[in-house]
Amino acid sequence: MRVLDLGCGKALTSIFLAQEFNVEVWAVDLWVEPSENLKRIEEAGLGKKVFPIKAEAHQLPFARSFFDAIVSVDSFHHPTFRTSWT
């Protein structure tokens, strides 16, 4: 199963999901550097299960239907984001 953790912050939820549910997780955040998250991910022994990526939520580099599930835990709307529904 492939999971997108959108707005993952420090990738703690991504690590939890990979450990507890044995899923692959793409840990996507715009503000936390992927190299910082990679260090935490590797320390947890999940370098082959959790993939840190820096991306903006409206311009994700993934194919449609690539993920089986999308989660967004403790993320918040940042005032610099503009969407058609705000």
Backbone bond lengths (Angstrom), bond angles and torsions (degrees), N, CA, C in turn:
res aa  C-N    CA-C-N  psi(-1)  N-CA   C-N-CA  omega(-1)  CA-C   N-CA-C  phi
1 M - - - 1.448 - - 1.527 109.10 -
2 R 1.328 116.66 137.75 1.469 122.67 178.84 1.530 109.19 -110.35
3 V 1.337 114.93 127.24 1.463 121.21 -176.93 1.522 109.60 -121.39
4 L 1.315 116.48 135.79 1.460 122.75 172.70 1.524 107.35 -99.16
5 D 1.331 116.81 120.57 1.458 122.06 173.72 1.522 106.22 -101.65
6 L 1.321 115.69 95.59 1.462 122.55 -172.44 1.527 110.12 -87.50
7 G 1.327 116.00 123.84 1.460 120.99 -175.37 1.510 109.88 74.57
8 C 1.319 116.44 46.63 1.468 122.91 -169.92 1.522 114.50 -71.27
9 G 1.332 117.71 -14.18 1.469 118.55 -177.72 1.519 111.06 60.54
10 K 1.319 116.97 -121.82 1.466 121.48 -178.33 1.525 113.17 -86.53
11 A 1.306 117.60 15.29 1.475 124.96 174.53 1.526 114.11 65.87
12 L 1.317 118.23 19.43 1.462 120.42 -179.14 1.525 111.85 -67.24
13 T 1.330 117.16 -39.96 1.462 119.97 176.45 1.519 110.41 -67.31
14 S 1.313 117.44 -37.78 1.468 121.49 178.08 1.527 110.55 -60.58
15 I 1.310 116.03 -44.90 1.467 121.56 178.73 1.523 109.94 -62.88
16 F 1.326 116.97 -45.31 1.457 121.61 178.90 1.528 111.05 -58.57
17 L 1.327 116.90 -48.77 1.462 120.35 -178.79 1.524 112.03 -59.45
18 A 1.327 116.26 -43.55 1.468 120.05 -179.88 1.533 111.08 -65.54
19 Q 1.328 116.68 -41.35 1.467 120.34 -179.51 1.526 112.32 -68.52
20 E 1.314 116.31 -47.78 1.464 121.02 -172.18 1.521 114.73 -81.90
21 F 1.324 116.99 -29.85 1.463 119.73 -174.06 1.520 113.73 -119.79
22 N 1.336 116.77 2.37 1.464 122.18 177.08 1.532 112.21 52.89
23 V 1.337 115.81 45.81 1.468 121.71 178.12 1.522 109.27 -110.49
24 E 1.314 116.41 161.09 1.464 121.38 171.58 1.526 106.95 -88.94
25 V 1.335 115.72 135.93 1.463 119.78 -175.85 1.524 110.15 -127.97
26 W 1.333 115.92 131.36 1.455 121.88 172.10 1.524 105.85 -99.03
27 A 1.330 115.57 110.71 1.460 123.14 -176.02 1.524 108.36 -91.32
28 V 1.325 116.75 100.72 1.459 121.92 -173.08 1.525 110.70 -107.93
29 D 1.334 115.18 127.63 1.461 120.78 175.95 1.524 108.60 -149.83
30 L 1.308 116.36 148.63 1.455 121.12 178.53 1.520 111.91 -91.41
31 W 1.324 117.29 -26.72 1.459 120.70 -170.24 1.522 114.55 -103.34
32 V 1.318 119.05 -25.49 1.470 121.67 178.97 1.526 107.81 -98.49
33 E 1.318 116.29 128.16 1.465 120.93 -177.35 1.535 111.37 -65.65
34 P 1.324 117.35 135.66 1.462 121.02 179.34 1.528 112.93 -57.08
35 S 1.328 117.79 -34.47 1.471 119.57 -179.49 1.525 111.35 -65.06
36 E 1.342 118.07 -33.05 1.462 121.17 175.57 1.525 110.30 -66.41
37 N 1.330 115.75 -44.26 1.460 119.62 179.08 1.521 111.53 -68.06
38 L 1.317 116.79 -37.06 1.467 119.68 -179.95 1.520 110.63 -59.88
39 K 1.303 117.55 -38.93 1.469 120.59 178.46 1.526 110.26 -60.05
40 R 1.342 117.76 -47.07 1.468 121.17 178.46 1.526 111.04 -63.58
41 I 1.311 115.92 -41.10 1.467 121.12 -178.74 1.526 110.24 -63.73
42 E 1.319 117.35 -46.04 1.468 120.72 179.76 1.518 111.60 -67.13
43 E 1.338 117.66 -36.01 1.470 120.46 176.55 1.527 111.22 -62.36
44 A 1.329 116.39 -29.30 1.462 121.25 177.37 1.529 111.89 -83.90
45 G 1.334 117.36 -2.63 1.459 121.49 -179.69 1.512 113.78 75.10
46 L 1.331 117.34 27.43 1.460 120.90 -175.04 1.519 113.59 -119.24
47 G 1.321 116.70 27.60 1.463 121.11 -178.76 1.517 114.74 -59.81
48 K 1.331 117.76 -20.14 1.468 120.71 179.12 1.528 112.45 -102.72
49 K 1.347 116.56 5.06 1.464 120.79 -178.12 1.527 113.51 -121.78
50 V 1.347 117.66 -24.81 1.463 121.56 -177.18 1.520 108.54 -124.01
51 F 1.335 115.64 127.44 1.455 121.49 -173.32 1.531 110.41 -120.43
52 P 1.330 117.72 107.66 1.458 120.31 -178.49 1.528 112.05 -78.77
53 I 1.326 115.21 136.18 1.458 121.07 -177.97 1.528 108.94 -140.34
54 K 1.321 116.00 142.19 1.464 121.09 173.41 1.523 107.61 -100.01
55 A 1.323 116.18 119.17 1.464 120.07 -179.35 1.521 109.92 -159.55
56 E 1.317 114.87 153.70 1.450 122.39 175.65 1.530 108.02 -88.21
57 A 1.307 117.00 138.34 1.467 121.60 -172.81 1.524 114.58 -58.82
58 H 1.325 117.44 -26.33 1.462 119.97 -178.53 1.526 112.91 -90.56
59 Q 1.330 116.76 -2.25 1.464 120.87 -179.27 1.526 110.17 -136.72
60 L 1.300 116.53 56.58 1.460 120.88 -177.64 1.526 110.93 -75.67
61 P 1.330 116.66 139.67 1.467 120.58 -176.39 1.534 113.66 -90.38
62 F 1.329 117.38 44.30 1.464 120.41 -176.91 1.520 110.49 -124.40
63 A 1.307 115.32 151.43 1.464 120.61 176.77 1.526 110.09 -71.04
64 R 1.310 115.83 150.98 1.465 120.99 175.54 1.533 108.99 -58.08
65 S 1.300 116.53 137.61 1.476 124.19 178.24 1.525 113.37 68.62
66 F 1.330 118.51 16.75 1.464 121.45 178.29 1.525 111.18 -66.47
67 F 1.339 117.03 -35.46 1.462 120.96 -175.90 1.520 111.84 -98.00
68 D 1.333 113.58 147.52 1.462 120.62 174.56 1.526 111.02 -85.30
69 A 1.331 115.87 -27.31 1.468 121.07 -179.66 1.525 109.25 -151.97
70 I 1.323 114.77 151.89 1.459 121.57 175.88 1.521 107.56 -127.84
71 V 1.338 116.26 130.56 1.461 120.96 175.71 1.521 108.93 -123.40
72 S 1.315 114.66 153.22 1.456 121.35 175.49 1.527 105.95 -147.10
73 V 1.325 116.06 99.12 1.455 122.09 -173.51 1.525 109.74 -109.48
74 D 1.315 116.69 128.64 1.463 123.15 178.55 1.525 112.80 56.97
75 S 1.308 117.58 28.98 1.464 121.52 174.73 1.516 107.75 -89.95
76 F 1.301 116.71 157.99 1.452 119.09 178.42 1.523 109.76 -138.84
77 H 1.288 114.54 157.47 1.466 121.73 179.52 1.524 108.10 -74.60
78 H 1.293 116.72 123.29 1.460 121.95 178.94 1.522 108.62 -92.37
79 P 1.342 118.54 136.87 1.469 119.99 -174.76 1.526 115.41 -62.29
80 T 1.330 119.21 -15.54 1.459 119.34 179.22 1.522 112.11 -82.20
81 F 1.330 117.84 -11.91 1.460 120.94 179.20 1.523 109.32 -79.77
82 R 1.315 116.22 140.75 1.455 121.51 174.90 1.509 107.82 -128.64
83 T 1.287 115.75 130.04 1.453 120.35 175.91 1.512 108.47 -128.91
84 S 1.303 116.31 170.72 1.459 120.16 -179.91 1.522 111.73 -72.47
85 W 1.335 118.50 -15.14 1.456 120.49 -177.79 1.516 113.25 -105.40
86 T 1.349 119.21 7.51 1.464 119.17 176.36 1.508 110.91 -103.91
